[in-house]
Amino acid sequence: MQFRYKVINEETRVTEGALEAADLEAARRQINENGWQVIFLEKSSSLSGLLSKKFKPKVKHEAISAFCTQMSMMIRSGASLVRGLDILHSQMEDRRLKEVIGIIHRSVSRGSSLSAAMRECQGALPELLINIVSVGEESGNLDSVLSNMAEYYERENFIQKKITSAAIYPLTMLIVLVGLIVMFMNFILPEITELMKGNGQSLPLATQMIVDTADFLQSHGIYLLLGFVALAVLLARVFKIPKYLFYLHSFLLRTPLLGKNIKDVVIARFSRTLALFLHSAIPIVPILNSLENIVGNEVPRLAIVRSKDRIIKGETMALAFGQEPFFDPLIIQMMSIGEETGRLEELMVEVANHYDKRVEIGLARLVALVEPIFTIIIGVFAGGLIIAIALPIFNMASGVGGGAGGQ
């Protein structure tokens, strides 16, 4: 098999290339034997391989947290890995995680380490978790590492649920709005239009505009829908290009309120992951390589890349990251104090907790702001539809009243 890699070589330069190996573990061993530090390593995919590959979702953070907690308990109780995985597999309710545990159990039963078995799950588990588990196996602190990872993914799951909860109200209001428009255009508007035409009256301007819009949507709606789908696909492809993804993320970070929340989430994740790696006694360059891949935003990712280059050249972390405007003065000051006192891990945990609280407050404010905005939007649309319905009725009533008065 052929594998693509990106590494830091013995001269501390980033290089890319390809190598032949029997499997991913063999490829990783080749790189380690050369004294290189892995940035990424993946199997080269052919067109036929991509076509035959089935889509498999990743394991959810909530399930990963449960897995790490229970595995940690099993190891502390003195049970072997094989026995612990067997017990977890029999009682696990999450279908995807149950499948993954089955793969891990079979691999460990054949003599593989836990981290090597986890790598055989084809991306179902995060690379961060696999790397930390590997360090735990080497240091003999696997139960402690799994316990820390359980807390980490529990926190990630909490933030994801908060963000999902914040999106529920706008999504519900959008569905209500679409349902209201569809009901009006398909059931109410045709009746009013026929009634007005039967009496020989012309429609008011507001009602006529809505009638014209409804006619346009009925005639060209399918093309409009296809156009939106094509635009969405095009944008999805464009934003896979790092340059344009950077522009999108830069724009989102400058968005009022939303941008501040995104930044707080990224810094909290960065600080907590950094503390986790430091606790596992991993060298700083591999730490930064992993941090690049977990921040989830191109702006801080590139900031980490630039800071890593400075650190390789001999600068301290505080000095290297202090030159990046993305990172707040608070985290830079805590880095500086932590490096001076040897308490960097502890201070990064405190920074992560501080930003976690800011995320909770920020999301609460965002929800509190979004609810009235969408209520106003629904009110405006509903009010416009009511006016469009009422005007023809008033005109008809006026016509009937005028006719009766004339008699």
C-alpha positions in Angstrom: 0.0 0.0 0.0 1.1 3.6 -0.6 0.8 6.2 2.1 1.1 10.0 1.9 2.9 11.8 4.7 3.8 15.2 5.9 6.6 15.3 8.6 9.2 17.4 10.3 12.5 15.9 9.3 15.8 15.8 11.3 16.6 19.3 10.1 13.3 20.6 11.5 11.9 21.3 8.1 8.4 20.3 7.0 8.5 17.8 4.1 5.9 15.8 2.2 6.1 12.6 0.2 4.8 9.0 -0.2 6.1 5.6 0.9 5.2 2.0 0.5 4.2 -0.1 3.5 2.1 -3.2 4.4 -0.2 -1.2 6.6 -0.6 2.1 8.5 1.4 0.9 11.5 4.3 -0.2 9.3 4.3 3.2 7.6 4.3 4.9 11.0 7.3 2.7 12.1 9.2 3.7 9.0 8.8 7.4 9.7 9.7 6.9 13.4 12.9 5.0 12.4 13.9 8.0 10.3 13.6 10.2 13.3 10.8 12.3 11.8 7.8 13.8 13.6 4.5 13.0 11.9 2.2 15.9 11.0 -0.2 13.6 9.1 -0.1 10.2 7.6 -2.8 8.6 5.4 -3.4 6.0 2.8 -3.4 7.1 -0.8 -6.9 6.6 -2.2 -7.4 5.4 -5.7 -10.7 6.3 -7.6 -11.9 2.7 -7.4 -11.2 2.7 -3.7 -13.2 5.9 -3.2 -16.1 4.5 -5.1 -16.2 1.2 -3.2 -15.7 2.8 0.2 -18.8 2.9 2.4 -19.6 5.9 4.4 -19.1 5.3 8.1 -20.0 8.0 10.6 -17.6 9.0 13.4 -18.3 8.0 16.9 -20.1 10.8 18.8 -18.2 12.6 21.6 -20.8 11.5 24.2 -20.2 7.8 23.3 -16.4 8.4 23.3 -16.6 9.9 26.8 -18.6 6.8 28.0 -16.1 4.5 26.4 -13.1 6.2 28.0 -14.8 6.3 31.4 -15.7 2.6 31.4 -12.3 1.5 30.0 -10.6 3.5 32.7 -12.7 1.8 35.3 -12.0 -1.7 33.8 -8.2 -1.1 33.9 -8.2 0.2 37.4 -10.2 -2.9 38.5 -7.4 -5.1 37.2 -9.3 -6.6 34.3 -7.3 -7.3 31.1 -7.9 -5.2 28.0 -9.5 -8.1 26.2 -11.8 -8.9 29.1 -12.7 -5.2 29.5 -13.5 -4.8 25.8 -15.5 -7.9 25.8 -17.7 -6.6 28.6 -18.1 -3.2 27.0 -19.0 -4.8 23.6 -21.8 -6.8 25.3 -23.4 -3.9 27.1 -22.8 -0.9 24.7 -26.0 0.6 23.4 -24.5 3.0 20.8 -24.6 1.0 17.6 -21.6 2.7 15.9 -19.4 2.5 19.1 -20.4 -1.2 19.5 -19.1 -1.9 16.0 -15.9 0.0 16.7 -15.3 -1.8 20.0 -15.8 -5.1 18.1 -13.0 -4.2 15.7 -10.7 -3.1 18.6 -11.5 -6.3 20.6 -10.6 -8.5 17.6 -7.3 -6.6 17.1 -6.3 -6.6 20.8 -7.1 -10.3 21.0 -4.6 -10.9 18.2 -1.9 -9.1 20.2 -2.1 -5.5 19.1 -1.9 -2.6 21.5 -5.0 -0.6 22.3 -3.9 2.5 20.3 -2.9 0.3 17.2 -6.3 -1.4 17.4 -8.0 2.0 17.5 -6.2 3.1 14.4 -7.7 0.1 12.5 -11.2 1.7 12.9 -10.7 3.8 9.7 -11.2 7.3 11.2 -14.2 6.4 13.5 -12.2 7.6 16.5 -10.4 11.0 16.7 -6.6 11.0 16.1 -6.2 13.0 19.3 -7.6 10.2 21.4 -5.5 7.6 19.6 -2.3 9.6 20.1 -3.0 10.2 23.8 -3.8 6.5 24.4 -0.5 5.6 22.7 1.3 7.9 25.2 -0.6 6.4 28.1 0.5 2.9 27.0 4.1 3.9 26.8 4.1 5.7 30.2 2.0 3.0 32.0 -0.7 5.6 32.9 -3.4 4.3 30.6 -6.2 4.5 33.2 -5.4 8.1 34.1 -5.1 9.1 30.4 -8.5 7.5 29.6 -10.1 9.3 32.6 -8.7 12.6 31.3 -10.0 11.9 27.8 -13.4 11.1 29.2 -13.6 14.5 30.8 -12.3 16.2 27.6 -14.9 14.6 25.4 -17.6 15.2 27.9 -16.8 18.9 27.8 -16.7 18.8 23.9 -20.1 17.1 23.9 -21.5 19.7 26.3 -20.4 22.6 24.0 -21.9 20.8 21.0 -25.2 20.4 22.7 -25.2 24.0 23.8 -24.6 25.1 20.1 -27.3 22.7 18.9 -29.8 24.0 21.5 -29.1 27.5 20.3 -29.9 26.5 16.7 -33.3 24.8 17.6 -35.4 27.9 18.0 -34.3 29.6 14.7 -34.8 26.3 12.8 -38.3 25.8 14.3 -39.3 29.4 13.4 -38.0 28.9 9.9 -40.1 25.7 9.5 -43.1 27.6 10.8 -42.5 30.4 8.4 -42.2 28.1 5.4 -45.3 26.2 6.4 -47.3 29.4 6.8 -46.3 30.6 3.3 -47.1 27.3 1.7 -50.5 27.1 3.4 -51.3 30.7 2.3 -50.2 30.3 -1.3 -51.9 26.9 -1.8 -55.2 27.3 0.1 -56.1 30.8 1.0 -54.7 32.9 -1.9 -56.4 31.0 -4.7 -59.8 31.3 -3.1 -59.5 35.0 -2.6 -58.2 35.5 -6.2 -61.1 33.5 -7.7 -63.6 35.4 -5.7 -62.2 38.8 -6.7 -62.1 37.8 -10.4 -65.7 36.5 -10.2 -66.8 39.9 -9.0 -64.9 41.7 -11.7 -62.6 43.5 -9.2 -58.9 44.0 -9.5 -56.5 42.8 -6.8 -54.8 45.4 -4.5 -51.1 46.0 -5.2 -49.9 44.0 -2.2 -52.1 41.0 -3.0 -51.1 41.2 -6.7 -47.4 41.1 -5.8 -47.9 38.0 -3.7 -50.0 36.4 -6.5 -47.2 37.1 -9.0 -44.6 35.7 -6.6 -46.7 32.5 -6.1 -47.1 32.1 -9.9 -43.4 32.5 -10.4 -42.6 29.9 -7.7 -45.1 27.4 -9.2 -43.6 27.9 -12.7 -39.9 28.2 -11.9 -39.7 26.8 -8.4 -37.9 23.6 -9.4 -35.3 25.6 -11.3 -34.8 27.9 -8.3 -34.4 24.9 -6.0 -31.9 23.3 -8.3 -30.0 26.6 -8.5 -29.8 26.8 -4.7 -28.6 23.2 -4.5 -26.0 23.9 -7.2 -24.9 27.0 -5.4 -24.6 25.1 -2.1 -22.5 22.3 -3.7 -20.3 24.9 -5.4 -19.7 26.8 -2.1 -19.0 23.5 -0.3 -16.3 22.7 -2.9 -14.9 26.3 -2.8 -14.7 26.3 1.0 -12.7 23.1 1.0 -9.8 25.1 -0.5 -7.8 26.4 2.4 -7.5 29.9 1.0 -11.3 30.5 0.7 -12.0 28.6 4.0 -9.6 31.1 5.7 -11.7 34.0 4.2 -14.9 32.4 5.5 -13.6 31.8 8.9 -12.1 35.3 9.1 -15.5 36.7 8.2 -17.3 34.6 10.8 -14.8 35.7 13.5 -15.6 39.3 12.7 -19.3 38.8 12.9 -20.8 40.6 16.0 -21.5 38.3 19.0 -21.2 35.1 16.9 -17.5 35.7 16.2 -16.7 36.2 19.9 -18.4 32.9 20.8 -16.5 31.1 18.0 -13.2 32.5 19.3 -14.0 31.6 22.9 -14.8 28.0 21.9 -11.5 27.7 20.0 -9.4 29.1 22.8 -11.1 26.9 25.4 -10.5 23.8 23.2 -6.9 24.9 22.5 -6.1 25.5 26.2 -7.7 22.2 27.4 -6.0 20.1 24.7 -2.6 21.8 25.4 -3.0 21.0 29.2 -4.0 17.4 28.3 -0.9 16.9 26.1 1.4 18.5 28.7 0.0 16.2 31.4 0.9 13.3 29.1 4.5 14.5 28.8 4.4 14.8 25.0 7.1 16.9 23.3 5.9 20.4 22.3 6.2 20.0 18.4 3.9 16.9 18.3 1.6 18.8 20.6 1.3 21.7 18.2 1.0 19.4 15.2 -2.1 17.9 16.9 -3.5 21.3 18.0 -3.5 22.4 14.3 -6.0 19.6 13.5 -8.4 20.1 16.5 -9.1 23.8 16.6 -11.6 23.6 13.8 -10.9 27.1 12.3 -8.3 28.1 9.7 -7.4 31.5 11.4 -6.1 29.9 14.6 -4.7 26.9 12.7 -2.4 29.1 10.7 -1.6 31.1 13.8 -0.5 27.8 15.5 1.6 26.9 12.4 3.4 30.2 12.5 3.9 29.9 16.2 5.3 26.4 15.9 7.9 27.6 13.4 9.0 30.3 15.9 9.2 27.7 18.8 11.3 25.3 16.6 13.7 28.3 16.1 14.0 28.7 19.8 11.4 31.2 21.0 9.3 30.5 24.1 5.6 29.6 23.7 4.4 32.9 25.2 6.7 34.9 22.8 5.7 32.8 19.8 2.0 32.9 20.4 2.1 36.5 21.6 2.8 37.7 18.0 -0.5 36.3 16.8 -3.5 38.7 17.2 -6.0 35.8 17.5 -4.8 34.8 21.0 -6.0 37.1 23.8 -3.5 38.7 26.2 -4.9 36.6 29.0 -3.8 33.3 27.6 -0.4 34.8 26.6 0.2 36.0 30.1 -0.8 32.6 31.6 1.6 30.9 29.1 4.4 33.3 30.2 3.8 32.7 34.0 3.4 29.0 33.4 6.7 28.7 31.6 8.5 30.7 34.3 7.0 28.8 37.2 6.7 25.3 35.6 2.9 25.4 36.1 1.9 25.7 32.5 -0.4 22.6 32.5 -2.3 23.8 35.6 -2.7 27.4 34.2 -3.9 26.1 30.9 -6.7 24.2 32.7 -7.7 27.4 34.5 -7.7 29.3 31.2 -9.9 26.6 29.6 -12.3 26.7 32.5 -12.5 30.5 32.2 -13.3 30.4 28.5 -15.8 27.6 29.0 -17.7 29.9 31.3 -17.5 32.7 28.6 -18.8 30.3 26.0 -21.9 29.4 28.2 -22.6 33.1 28.8 -22.1 34.0 25.2 -24.4 31.2 23.9 -27.1 32.3 26.4 -26.8 35.9 25.1 -26.9 34.6 21.5 -30.1 32.6 22.1 -31.7 35.6 23.9 -30.9 37.8 20.9 -31.9 35.3 18.2 -35.4 34.6 19.7 -36.8 38.1 19.4 -35.2 38.6 16.0 -36.9 35.6 14.5 -40.1 36.5 16.3 -40.0 39.9 14.6 -39.3 38.2 11.2 -42.2 35.8 11.6 -44.4 38.7 12.7 -43.5 40.8 9.6 -44.2 37.9 7.2 -47.4 37.0 9.0 -48.5 40.6 9.1 -47.8 41.0 5.4 -49.9 37.9 4.6 -52.8 39.1 6.8 -52.8 42.4 5.0 -52.7 40.7 1.6 -55.8 38.7 2.7 -57.6 41.6 4.4 -57.3 44.2 1.6 -59.3 42.3 -1.0 -62.0 41.5 1.6 -62.2 45.1 2.6 -62.5 46.1 -1.1 -65.2 43.6 -1.7 -67.1 44.8 1.4 -66.7 48.4 0.3 -68.0 47.5 -3.2 -71.0 45.7 -1.8 -71.7 48.6 0.7 -71.5 51.2 -2.1 -73.8 49.2 -4.3 -76.4 48.8 -1.6 -76.2 52.5 -0.8 -76.8 53.4 -4.5 -80.0 51.3 -4.6 
